[in-house]
Amino acid sequence: MSRAHKRYERNNLALPLPLGNVFRVTYNMTLQLQNVQIHFDYGDSGTIMTGSTETEIANAADTALSAALQACMTTDVKLQSIVVACMTDTTRKPQAKSLALLTGSVVDTPCETFEAVVVVRQTAQRTACGRGRLYIPGWPRSYVTNGQVFGVAASAALATLLTQMQVVLATAGGRTSVPGIFSFGSYKHKTKGFSQLTFVDFNRFLGTCRHRKIGRGK
């Protein structure tokens, strides 16, 4: 962002420093030959990590989120893998879990690849760093009327996803990780922070996904 832009001068406070370990769970998928990613963040209380921590979190995230995501997508979406990376210890190697090419579960024509349902996330921190959005691609056309999410099936699928996004992950290794938002800091406050989710909802109007060429943008 240019320093001349009025948003550059906003004093957006950074999130609190993480009290424990923070993990980013990334779903990798494809839609009509395009790569798509959706990120979820989780934080624990500082439990000592082992060599299998990321794998255990990937398994727990798969149990909590995969079926709910599938119910929001058409069969054109191919879920390929979950990658878990520790954001508070960059010396650790991210671990991947294959999803064996799972697909969305709705047999329907998907919306355009740039159209998506926008899910809004909030924390107790009333600052730009404490809010976030994620985009659900591959939304079924039959779930949309006049550019808006519409119908019982659409609402039910999203309600389940929003519920699952707030599930606390309990892994086989005894770790408990709460869903939240991880931030690298604002333009003025370059401090990594994490805050637990307090509210999730969706925008009834479809949004537009960002398209980037490989290697471009952040």
N, C-alpha and C positions, 0 to 999 in steps of 0.2 A: 504494500500500500504506500502511495506517495505521502511524503511528509506534509504536502499541501492539502491533503484531504482532511476535512474537518473531523472525521472519525479518529484520525491519528492522535489527536490531543485528548481523547477521552481517557479518564483516569479509571480504567477497569481494574479493580483490585484482583490480585491473584487468588487462587483457591488456597485453602490451608495446606501446609506441608503434609505429605502422606505420613500416617502414623505407622504404616507397615509396608508390605509389598503391594504393588499395583500391577495388574496384568491386563494387556489388551488382547481381546479375543476377536480375531478377524475371520469372517466367513468369506471364502473365495468361491465365486460362481461365474457362470457364463450365461449370457442371454443373446441369442442370435449372433454368435461369433464375437461378442464383446465381453471383456472381462469386467466383473463387478465385485466390489468389496463392501461389506458392512461391518462396522466395528462396534464392539461392546467392551466396556471397561469394568473391572472388578478390583476391589481392594480388600486385603486382610488386615489382621491386627499385628502383624509382624512375626508370624510363625516361621520358624527356621525352615528354609527350603531344602529339598533333596534333589537328586538328579531326575526324579520323575514328577516334580511338582507341575510343570507346564502340561505334561501329558495328562495328569489327573484332572487338571482344570479343563482341558479340552474335552475330556470324556463327560465331565459334569455339565459343561456348556451344551454339548451335543444333546444330552438328555433333556435339558431345560428348554432349549431354543429351537432345535432343528424342525421338529414336527410343527411348531407354531409358525415358523417361517414358511415351510412348505405349503401350509394351508392358505397363505396369502399370495401364492405365486402359481402361475400356470406351469404346465409340464415342459414348456420351452426353457425354463430356468434349470440349469444343471448345477447342483451344489457339489463342489469338488473337494474342498478341504476346510478344516479349521486350523488356524495358526495362532498359537499363544506365545506372546512375548512379554517378558518382564520389563516394565517401563522404568522401574526404580533401580534396576541393576542391569545395565547394558552389557555387562561381561557375560551374562548368561545367553545361551543359544536358544532362539525360538524353536518351538517344537510343533510339528504338524500332525494332524489326525486326518486320514483319508475318509471321505464320506461315500466312497464307492459310487460316485456319480449319482447321488440322489437327485430327484427332480421335484419341482413343485407338484402339488397334488391336485390342482384344478385343471380339468380338461377344458380349455378355452383358448381363444386368441388373446395374446397379451397386448397391453397398450404399447404405444411407441416406446422405443428403448430409452428415450430421454424423459419419459413421464414416470412418475413414481408417487407413492403415498408418503407424505412427510410425517414422521413421528417426532414429537416434541418432548424433550427431556429437561427436567429442572431439578436443581438442588436447593438447599437452604441458603446458598450464597446468591444474593441478589446482584449479580454482576454478569457481564457477558461471558466470563470464564465459567460461570456456574450454570450455563444453559447450553443446550446442544440439540442437534437434529440428526436424524438418520433417515435414509431414503429406502423404501421397499420397491424394488423394480419388478417387472414381470407381472404387474397387477392385471387380473382378468378384465377384459372389456365388459363382460356382463355385470361386473360390479361397479360400473361407472355410468352415471347419467348426467349429461350436461357438464362434464368436467368435474363431477363431484362423486365421492364415494357414496354408494347408495345400495340399500337392500339389507335384508336380514342376514344373508350369508356373509356379506362383506363386513358388516358390523361385528358379527360373531367371531370371524377370523381375526380381526384386529383386536377385539377385546381379549381374546386368548393370548395373542402376542404381547400386548401391553402387560398382562398379568405375569407372563413368563419372564418378561424383561426385568421384573422386580423380584424374581426369585433369588434367594441367597443360595449360592453354590456350596454344597457340602461334598467334598471329594472323598475318594476312597482312602486318602492319606490322613483324614481327620481335619483337613483345612476348611475353614469357613470364609467365603469371599462374598462381599456385598456388592451389588451393582452400583455404579456411580459414574462420574465424569472425571476423566483425567485431562489436565490442561498443561500445556507447555508454558503458560503465562501469557500476559497481554503484551501489547507493543511497548509498554513502559515497564512492566514488571515481568522480567524474564525468569520466573520462578515456577518450577513444576509443582503442581498441586493436585489434590484429589478430594472430591466431596461425594457423599452418598446420594443416590437418587431419592427424591421425595415426591416426584410427580411425573407421570408420563401420559401423553394424550396424542391424538392424531388430528391433522388438519383435514377437514372434509373435502377441500379443494385439492386436486392433484398438483404436485409441484414438478419442478424440472431438475433432473440430475445433471451434475457437471460431467462433461466429457473431456478427457485429457489424453493426449498422446503419451506413449510410454516415455518416461524420462522428463516430462514437462510438469511444472507446478509442484506443489507440496501436498 
